[in-house]
Amino acid sequence: MNKANAKGFKWAWYDDESVYVNQDKSLKAIIENVIEYYTDCECNAEQENDELIITFANDYDEIAENSDLEFEIDGDDISFKVKANGFEVARFLETIAECLNRSDRFDISEIN
């Protein structure tokens, strides 16, 4: 589906305590909300073609050390590239959760 025609995204976040169902206008908003919750650091996600560039403070060595995600470090920031679709963003967030010793799961769907 063309992202320009999407009305937003419905997403579920499963953790050890509950299931949270949310709605956001963009994948960017979902990523920023979750990463900021996990890290207490400002996160920035920008779309570039069919990818999202996700950047946040590099205070989390366990993410760099314990994931198979490709990343770049620039000064105090760590950046990741993720395909701009719900499935890939959900897998990215699950990988970050695992690196932080969390068993959280995500499901993200476009609203048409």
N, CA and C of each residue as an Amber inpcrd file, in Angstrom:
protein
   336
   0.8370000  -1.1800000   0.0000000   0.0000000   0.0000000   0.0000000
   0.8750000   1.2340000   0.0000000   0.4750000   2.2350000  -0.6780000
   1.1710000   3.5120000  -0.7080000   1.0240000   4.1970000   0.6440000
   2.1590000   4.4930000   1.2840000   2.1350000   5.1000000   2.6150000
   1.4240000   6.4450000   2.6130000   1.4290000   7.1420000   1.4920000
   0.7700000   8.4480000   1.4190000  -0.7400000   8.3030000   1.5630000
  -1.2890000   7.1350000   1.2250000  -2.7250000   6.9080000   1.3300000
  -3.1400000   6.3050000   2.6640000  -2.1850000   5.8950000   3.4750000
  -2.5050000   5.3050000   4.7710000  -3.0550000   6.3790000   5.6980000
  -4.0510000   5.9900000   6.4950000  -4.6520000   6.9150000   7.4510000
  -3.9640000   6.8420000   8.8010000  -2.9690000   6.0320000   8.9000000
  -2.2490000   5.8770000  10.1490000  -1.9580000   4.4100000  10.4090000
  -1.6170000   4.1260000  11.6430000  -1.2270000   2.7760000  12.0300000
  -1.8690000   2.4160000  13.3570000  -2.3770000   1.2070000  13.4270000
  -2.8600000   0.6500000  14.6790000  -1.7730000  -0.3140000  15.1380000
  -1.4200000  -0.2170000  16.4140000  -0.3420000  -1.0790000  16.8710000
  -0.5830000  -1.5760000  18.2820000  -0.1030000  -2.7670000  18.5120000
  -0.2350000  -3.3870000  19.8260000   1.1580000  -3.6460000  20.3870000
   1.2800000  -3.4030000  21.6710000   2.5350000  -3.6000000  22.4050000
   2.2280000  -4.5740000  23.5260000   2.8350000  -5.7560000  23.4730000
   2.6430000  -6.7870000  24.4850000   3.8550000  -6.7770000  25.4020000
   3.6360000  -6.6490000  26.6940000   4.7460000  -6.8100000  27.6310000
   4.3310000  -7.8140000  28.6960000   5.1310000  -7.9730000  29.7420000
   4.8470000  -8.9670000  30.7720000   3.5910000  -8.6470000  31.5820000
   3.1270000  -7.4130000  31.5110000   1.9930000  -7.0010000  32.3300000
   0.6730000  -6.9550000  31.5740000   0.6840000  -6.5730000  30.3040000
  -0.5680000  -6.3420000  29.6030000  -0.3420000  -6.2140000  28.1020000
  -1.4390000  -5.9340000  27.4090000  -1.4130000  -5.6150000  25.9780000
  -1.9540000  -4.2030000  25.8480000  -1.2280000  -3.3680000  25.1270000
  -1.6180000  -1.9770000  24.9320000  -1.8960000  -1.7720000  23.4510000
  -3.0670000  -1.2730000  23.1230000  -3.4250000  -1.0270000  21.7380000
  -3.4490000   0.4780000  21.5290000  -2.7700000   0.9180000  20.4990000
  -2.5900000   2.3370000  20.2300000  -2.8530000   2.6380000  18.7670000
  -2.9480000   3.9130000  18.4650000  -3.0740000   4.3710000  17.0890000
  -2.1800000   5.5920000  16.9250000  -1.4180000   5.6290000  15.8430000
  -0.5540000   6.7640000  15.5410000  -0.6320000   7.0690000  14.0610000
  -0.2510000   8.2880000  13.7120000  -0.2960000   8.7210000  12.3160000
   0.8570000   8.1830000  11.4890000   1.9540000   7.7680000  12.1600000
   3.1300000   7.3650000  11.3960000   3.9560000   6.3180000  12.1380000
   4.7790000   5.6020000  11.3690000   5.7440000   4.6800000  11.9650000
   6.7600000   5.4550000  12.7940000   7.0990000   6.6380000  12.3340000
   8.0240000   7.5180000  13.0500000   7.5350000   7.7430000  14.4880000
   6.2630000   8.0560000  14.6520000   5.7070000   8.3220000  15.9840000
   5.7750000   7.0800000  16.8680000   5.4910000   5.9220000  16.2890000
   5.5450000   4.6740000  17.0570000   6.9660000   4.4230000  17.5530000
   7.9210000   4.5060000  16.6470000   9.3250000   4.2680000  17.0000000
   9.7760000   5.2370000  18.0890000   9.5150000   6.5090000  17.8860000
   9.9700000   7.5100000  18.8510000   9.3440000   7.2830000  20.2240000
   8.0560000   6.9440000  20.2710000   7.3970000   6.6850000  21.5580000
   8.0330000   5.5130000  22.2940000   8.2500000   4.4180000  21.5890000
   8.7810000   3.2130000  22.2310000  10.2310000   3.4100000  22.6550000
  11.0680000   3.9210000  21.7660000  12.4860000   4.0970000  22.0980000
  12.6420000   5.0840000  23.2560000  11.8950000   6.1680000  23.2460000
  11.9790000   7.1340000  24.3460000  11.5110000   6.5080000  25.6530000
  10.5110000   5.6350000  25.6050000  10.0660000   4.9240000  26.8050000
  11.1820000   4.0110000  27.3180000  11.7970000   3.2500000  26.4240000
  12.8540000   2.3160000  26.8110000  14.0920000   3.0140000  27.3420000
  14.4950000   4.1060000  26.7190000  15.8140000   4.6820000  26.9890000
  15.8010000   5.9850000  27.7740000  14.6610000   6.6300000  27.8810000
  14.5890000   7.9640000  28.4890000  15.4440000   8.9750000  27.7310000
  15.7420000   8.6750000  26.4770000  16.5240000   9.5660000  25.6180000
  15.6510000   9.9980000  24.4530000  15.9210000  11.1820000  23.9420000
  15.2020000  11.6340000  22.7560000  15.5840000  10.7550000  21.5730000
  14.5940000  10.3920000  20.8050000  14.7940000   9.5670000  19.6150000
  14.2720000  10.3330000  18.4180000  14.9420000  10.1760000  17.2950000
  14.5050000  10.8130000  16.0580000  14.4550000   9.7500000  14.9610000
  13.3150000   9.6520000  14.3010000  13.1730000   8.7250000  13.1760000
  12.7680000   9.5460000  11.9520000  13.5600000   9.4540000  10.9140000
  13.2950000  10.2000000   9.6780000  13.2190000   9.2390000   8.5130000
  12.2380000   9.4400000   7.6440000  12.1000000   8.5840000   6.4720000
  13.0040000   9.0780000   5.3530000  13.7060000   8.1280000   4.7500000
  14.5750000   8.3890000   3.6060000  14.2950000   7.2920000   2.5870000
  13.5740000   7.6480000   1.5260000  13.1200000   6.6730000   0.5280000
  12.2450000   5.6300000   1.2150000  12.5980000   4.3590000   1.1210000
  11.7730000   3.3160000   1.7330000  12.3330000   2.8330000   3.0700000
  13.1880000   3.6470000   3.6850000  13.7800000   3.2860000   4.9690000
  13.5500000   4.3840000   6.0000000  13.6120000   3.9870000   7.2550000
  13.5970000   4.9300000   8.3640000  14.9840000   4.9340000   8.9860000
  15.5170000   6.1220000   9.2320000  16.7910000   6.2790000   9.9210000
  16.4380000   6.6370000  11.3630000  16.8110000   5.7800000  12.3000000
  16.4360000   5.9360000  13.7010000  17.6900000   6.2630000  14.4950000
  17.6680000   7.3830000  15.1990000  18.8410000   7.8560000  15.9280000
  18.4590000   8.1900000  17.3610000  19.2910000   7.7390000  18.3040000
  19.1200000   8.1130000  19.7050000  20.4540000   8.0180000  20.4140000
  20.4960000   8.4850000  21.6670000  21.7500000   8.5470000  22.4200000
  22.3740000   7.1640000  22.5420000  23.6790000   7.1210000  22.4570000
  24.4320000   5.8710000  22.4770000  24.8340000   5.4720000  23.8920000
  23.9320000   5.6100000  24.8520000  24.2190000   5.2020000  26.2220000
  23.9200000   3.7290000  26.4400000  23.5000000   3.0550000  25.3890000
  23.0210000   1.6890000  25.5320000  23.9090000   0.7150000  24.7870000
  25.0800000   0.4260000  25.3900000  26.0390000  -0.4850000  24.7750000
  25.4330000  -1.8580000  24.5290000  24.4750000  -2.2780000  25.3940000
  23.8920000  -3.5990000  25.2290000  23.1590000  -3.7410000  23.8970000
  22.6730000  -2.6470000  23.3520000  22.0100000  -2.7110000  22.0480000
  23.0510000  -2.9870000  20.9660000  24.1270000  -2.2430000  20.9780000
  25.1760000  -2.4340000  19.9790000  25.8410000  -3.8040000  20.1230000
  26.0260000  -4.2440000  21.3620000  26.7470000  -5.4930000  21.6100000
  25.8890000  -6.7380000  21.4150000  24.5950000  -6.6440000  21.6340000
  23.7540000  -7.8380000  21.6830000  22.7770000  -7.9930000  20.5340000
  22.8790000  -7.1760000  19.5240000  21.9420000  -7.3310000  18.4160000
  22.6980000  -7.5880000  17.1250000  21.9740000  -8.1340000  16.1700000
  22.5560000  -8.3220000  14.8430000  22.1440000  -7.1900000  13.9120000
  21.5880000  -6.1280000  14.4940000  21.1950000  -4.9660000  13.7110000
  22.4280000  -4.2230000  13.2230000  22.3500000  -3.7150000  12.0090000
  23.4240000  -2.8660000  11.5150000  23.2320000  -1.4760000  12.0940000
  24.3110000  -0.8740000  12.5510000  24.2130000   0.4410000  13.1650000
  25.4570000   1.2580000  12.8650000  25.3270000   2.5590000  13.0660000
  26.4540000   3.4800000  12.9540000  26.5070000   4.2950000  14.2300000
  27.7050000   4.5800000  14.6910000  27.8740000   5.4340000  15.8620000
  28.5200000   6.7280000  15.4050000  27.9150000   7.8320000  15.8050000
  28.4100000   9.1610000  15.4640000  28.4230000   9.9790000  16.7520000
  29.5870000  10.0890000  17.3460000  29.6870000  10.8240000  18.6070000
  28.8760000  10.1330000  19.6910000  27.8780000  10.8170000  20.2070000
  27.0490000  10.2800000  21.2820000  25.8000000   9.5600000  20.7840000
  25.6310000   9.4330000  19.4720000  24.4140000   8.8620000  18.9120000
  24.6610000   7.5300000  18.2170000  23.6410000   6.6840000  18.2540000
  23.6390000   5.4350000  17.5040000  22.4760000   5.5030000  16.5200000
  22.7070000   5.0520000  15.2900000  21.6800000   5.1140000  14.2450000
  21.4760000   3.7460000  13.6200000  20.2290000   3.4800000  13.2680000
  19.8330000   2.2400000  12.6100000  19.0290000   2.5770000  11.3690000
  19.0730000   1.6970000  10.3680000  18.2130000   1.8230000   9.1940000
  17.2620000   0.6370000   9.2010000  15.9740000   0.9510000   9.0160000
  14.9370000  -0.0780000   9.0300000  14.0000000   0.1790000   7.8550000
  13.5610000  -0.8660000   7.1960000  12.5590000  -0.7170000   6.1260000
  11.3140000  -0.0640000   6.7150000  10.7320000   0.8500000   5.9600000
   9.5840000   1.6250000   6.4410000   8.2780000   0.8750000   6.2070000
   8.1000000  -0.2160000   6.9560000   6.8190000  -0.9270000   6.9430000
   6.5750000  -1.4870000   8.3450000   5.3280000  -1.7560000   8.6440000
   4.9490000  -2.1780000   9.9860000   5.6570000  -3.4270000  10.4690000
   5.7980000  -4.4150000   9.5820000   6.4480000  -5.6610000   9.9740000
   7.8950000  -5.4310000  10.3930000   8.6490000  -4.7060000   9.5640000
  10.0690000  -4.4720000   9.8630000  10.2610000  -3.5930000  11.0950000
   9.4000000  -2.6040000  11.2680000   9.4940000  -1.7490000  12.4530000
   9.1960000  -2.5680000  13.7070000   8.1860000  -3.4350000  13.6540000
   7.8740000  -4.2920000  14.8000000   9.0570000  -5.1950000  15.1430000
   9.6980000  -5.7920000  14.1330000  10.8620000  -6.6520000  14.3940000
  12.0140000  -5.8350000  14.9960000  12.2140000  -4.6090000  14.4920000
  13.2550000  -3.7380000  15.0420000  12.9960000  -3.4690000  16.5250000
  11.7720000  -3.0930000  16.8590000  11.4470000  -2.7880000  18.2510000
  11.5930000  -4.0190000  19.1410000  11.2390000  -5.1850000  18.6340000
  11.4110000  -6.4190000  19.4040000  12.8910000  -6.7140000  19.6530000
  13.7200000  -6.4530000  18.6600000  15.1620000  -6.6620000  18.8130000
  15.7270000  -5.7130000  19.8570000  15.3160000  -4.4520000  19.8150000
  15.7700000  -3.4920000  20.8290000  15.3090000  -3.9510000  22.2080000
  14.0660000  -4.3960000  22.3210000  13.5400000  -4.8860000  23.6030000
  14.3880000  -6.0500000  24.1270000  14.6850000  -7.0060000  23.2620000
  15.4940000  -8.1590000  23.6640000  16.8630000  -7.7310000  24.1680000
  17.4730000  -6.7590000  23.5130000  18.7840000  -6.2610000  23.9360000
  18.7220000  -5.6240000  25.3180000  17.5590000  -5.1220000  25.6820000
  17.3650000  -4.4910000  26.9930000  16.7190000  -5.4570000  27.9850000
  16.8090000  -6.7520000  27.6810000  16.2790000  -7.8160000  28.5360000
  14.7850000  -7.7060000  28.7840000  14.0600000  -7.3340000  27.7530000
  12.6040000  -7.2660000  27.8060000  12.0510000  -8.2810000  26.8120000
  10.9020000  -8.8510000  27.1130000  10.2930000  -9.8420000  26.2170000
   9.1260000  -9.2510000  25.4250000   9.1160000  -7.9380000  25.2550000
   8.0240000  -7.2460000  24.5750000   7.8810000  -7.6990000  23.1240000
   6.6320000  -7.6780000  22.6500000   6.3220000  -7.9930000  21.2670000
   5.4450000  -6.8930000  20.7060000   5.5060000  -6.7070000  19.3880000
   4.7710000  -5.6380000  18.7210000   4.0560000  -6.1760000  17.4920000
   2.9180000  -5.5730000  17.2000000   2.1820000  -5.8500000  15.9740000
   1.7210000  -4.5010000  15.4340000   2.0780000  -4.1940000  14.1890000
   1.7630000  -2.8920000  13.6010000   1.0670000  -3.1120000  12.2700000
  -0.0970000  -2.4760000  12.1070000  -0.8740000  -2.5890000  10.8730000
  -1.2840000  -1.2220000  10.3760000  -1.3010000  -1.0600000   9.0430000
  -1.7620000   0.1950000   8.4510000  -3.2730000   0.2730000   8.5450000
  -3.7700000   1.4780000   8.7650000  -5.2080000   1.7410000   8.7190000
  -5.4980000   2.3130000   7.3420000  -6.3830000   1.7050000   6.6180000
  -6.7130000   2.1690000   5.2560000  -7.8640000   3.1140000   5.2740000
